[in-house]
Amino acid sequence: MLSFHTSPLAQPGVGDSGGMNVYVRELVAGLAHAGVEVTTYTREWKRGLPREVLVEPNHRVVHVPAGTHDLPKEELESVIPRFTDFVLDDMRGSRPADVVHANYWLSGIAGHSIKHELGIPLVTTFHTLARVKAEGGDPEPERRERAESEIIGCADAICVSCDEEEEQFVRLYGTPPGGLEIVAPGVEHAFFTPGDRRGARHALGMGDGPVLLFVGRIQPLKGVDVAVRALAALGRTDARLYVVGGASGAEGDVEVQRVRALVTELGLDGRVHFVAPQAHHILSTYYRAADAVWVPSRSESFGLVALEAAACGIPVVANAVGGLLSLVDHGSTGFLVNDRDPEQFAAYTDHLLRNPSLAATMRSAAAERGRRYTWSFAAARLRRVYTDITARSLVNCS
């Protein structure tokens, strides 16, 4: 398993750590529990990390020295060859592999080389794609789109999270030679399950009044500014918005400053609370404390926050894009908003707050929907993909 630019052991919500970290960590755990031996290679991201960490039986993380620890994400592509050479040496030595599975386009570049060097199948999960981001208003460098096209043309299987992502992929890229496989992420039900709202609020010191929640990295793509404007449009002085997450990417710090200035401009000081990134399992307490979770992202391949909130029995109000279309049943488990309109976010949330019986029905439906997704099922699905591609000829680069 390749997770070049972000470690599955890193704290989600810090820097570039987010849903992909959770995805890799929990999916590999599911594979390990099923008896599949997996080594995850990730770039060494800070000093003092052990070269290897045995997370659990069959689940090992290897920190690869490749570039300085503080190397900006925009420059990471330059150290992919060093990362790739380390992985190849390790796999040729004590850890031969049947399959290489790359997460994100940077890992895909390494995986593409490894496939050709070792003659093993390449599975790719992109998580985000340049053309998808461009549609949402976040254009990426041309070199990324070129690299993704090369990976798509050689991958033996490409994993997507849902029907909507599959349809979007085919519309933007066509049908890839290796085919598309739907592997829906899961949720850890030991942590993310319905619980007592009053107890959650007491534990977090929140008090009474409506609580709206945003969970994610603070960057333009995720739309924290939309959530702030939605709170203003809600027009309730007793409502508060909690933003759980930290600055991410080259624009992260600037975005934090911009959002804080917007809070002041809209007269919301004291009603928008910025919370540092939390340990993943602690997020369940924040979800349970909320009346609704807002997901105003410009694009989302899946949307783990929406799934975790649903599993906790919390209605989600989300932008109608990507995987969120499959996770949120409009009018049943939450609401879908067109074009990230803050007025719509506010109107749907106000409808929930004014109708306790509707909110209770939605909470129940959301929890039921969330129970359908498990990491063990995702791992079983992926294991079948691995079995299938190792039994057929490799895709030749197109």
SEFI-192301 format. One record per residue (C-alpha): x, y, z. Coordinates in steps of 0.2 Angstrom, whole numbers, plus 5000, padded with zeros to 4 digits. Example, Ala and Ser with C-alpha at 12.3 -4.5 7.8 and 13.67 -1.06 7.14 Angstrom:
<nodes>
506249785039/506849955036/
</nodes>
This chain:
<nodes>
500050005000/500750174995/500250335004/501750444999/501250615004/500250585020/500450455034/498950345040/499750365057/499650555057/498250655065/496750695053/496450875051/498250925053/499150985037/498750875023/498050735034/496150705032/494950575025/496250485015/497250445031/495750365039/495350275023/497150195022/497250155040/495550075042/495549985025/497249915029/496649865046/495149775038/496349685026/497549635040/496049565050/495649455035/497349385035/498149495021/499849555025/500049735021/501449855022/501050035020/502450145013/502350335018/503650475017/504450515033/503650675038/504550725054/506050685064/506250545076/505050425068/505450245069/505850165052/504450035054/502950025065/502049865067/500249935070/499549755072/499749585065/499849595046/499849785047/501549875045/501950055041/503650095034/504350275035/505350315019/506650445020/506350555004/506750745005/506750865020/505350845033/504651015029/504651005010/503051095003/501750984995/502051074979/503851014979/503450834984/503450764966/505350794965/505750664978/504550534971/506050444963/506950434979/505450364988/505150234974/506950174974/506850144993/505150044991/505849944977/507449894987/506349845001/505149744991/506549654982/507349614998/506349555013/504549605007/504049544990/502249584985/500849524975/500049694972/500449874974/499049994978/499350174976/498350314985/498250484977/499150534961/500850564969/500850384975/500150334958/501750394950/502850284961/501650134959/501750154940/503650134941/503549994953/502249894942/503449894928/505049864938/504249714947/502949654935/501549654948/499749734946/499449914950/497849964959/497450154961/496350254972/496450434967/495350504981/495350664971/495650704952/496250854943/494750864931/493550844945/494350984955/494351094940/492451074938/492351124956/493351284953/495051214960/496151194944/497751094946/499351104937/499451024920/500850904925/499650824938/498250794924/499650724913/500250604927/498450554931/498150514913/499650404912/499250314928/497450284922/498150204906/499150074915/498250034931/497549864932/496049924943/495450094948/494450104964/493050224966/491950244981/490150244974/489050244958/489150434957/491050444957/491050304944/489950404933/490950554935/492550464931/491850394915/491150564909/492850654912/494050514908/493150374899/493250194903/494950144909/495849994902/495949904919/494149944923/493350034938/492949944955/491750014968/492449994985/491450104997/492350165013/491650115030/491450185047/492150125064/490550085073/491450055089/491650245090/490350315078/488650265084/487150365091/487350435109/486650555121/486750735115/486650815132/488050715138/489050755123/488750935125/489150935144/490850835140/491350975127/490651125138/489451185125/487951225134/486151245126/485651315110/485751245092/487451175088/488051165070/489651075065/491051085052/492350955052/493850955041/495451045035/495351225033/495651265015/494651345001/494051174994/493151135010/492151285011/492251345029/491751515023/490151445017/489751375034/490051545042/488951635030/487651505033/487651535051/487351725048/485951685036/485151565049/484751725059/484751645076/485751725090/485751565100/486551455087/488351425087/489551345074/491051235079/492451215066/493551065070/495151055060/496751155056/497451245041/497951135026/499051165011/499851315004/498251425006/497851355023/498451495034/497851625023/496151545023/496051535042/496451725042/495151755029/493751655038/494151735055/493951905046/492351855039/491751805056/492051975063/491352065047/489651965049/489552005068/489851825073/491251845086/490851725100/489751615090/491051535079/492151425089/493751355081/494351195088/496051115085/496050945076/495450805087/495950625088/494850525076/493850435089/493550595099/492550665084/491050555088/490750665103/490750825093/489550735080/488350685094/488350855101/487750935085/485950975078/486650965060/488350935052/488751045037/489850985022/489951125010/491451055000/491751104982/492050924978/492050764988/492550594980/491550514995/491450615011/491950525027/491350665038/489550645031/489650455034/490250465052/488950605056/487650495049/488250345059/488050445074/486250485070/486550665065/485750745049/486950815036/486750965026/487950955011/488351024994/487650914981/489250844973/490250684971/490050544984/488950664995/487550624983/487650444988/487850475006/486450595009/484650545005/483850715002/482350745014/482650575023/484450575031/484850755028/484750885014/485750924998/486151104993/486451164976/487951274972/488451284990/487151414993/487351475011/485451535011/484951355007/486051285021/485251405033/483451365027/483651175028/484451195045/483051305051/481751185045/482651045055/482751155071/480951205070/480251025067/480950915081/479850765075/480750785058/482450795066/482150635076/481550545061/483050605051/484250555065/483550375065/483650365046/485450425046/485950305059/485150165049/486050215033/487750235042/487650055048/487749995030/489550045029/490949935037/492749935034/492649745035/491549745020/492649865011/494149755014/493249605008/492749694992/494549744989/495249574993/494149514978/494849644967/496649594972/496249414968/495449454951/496949554945/498249434950/497449304940/497449394923/498649484912/499349654916/498649804908/499949874895/500250064896/499050154884/
</nodes>
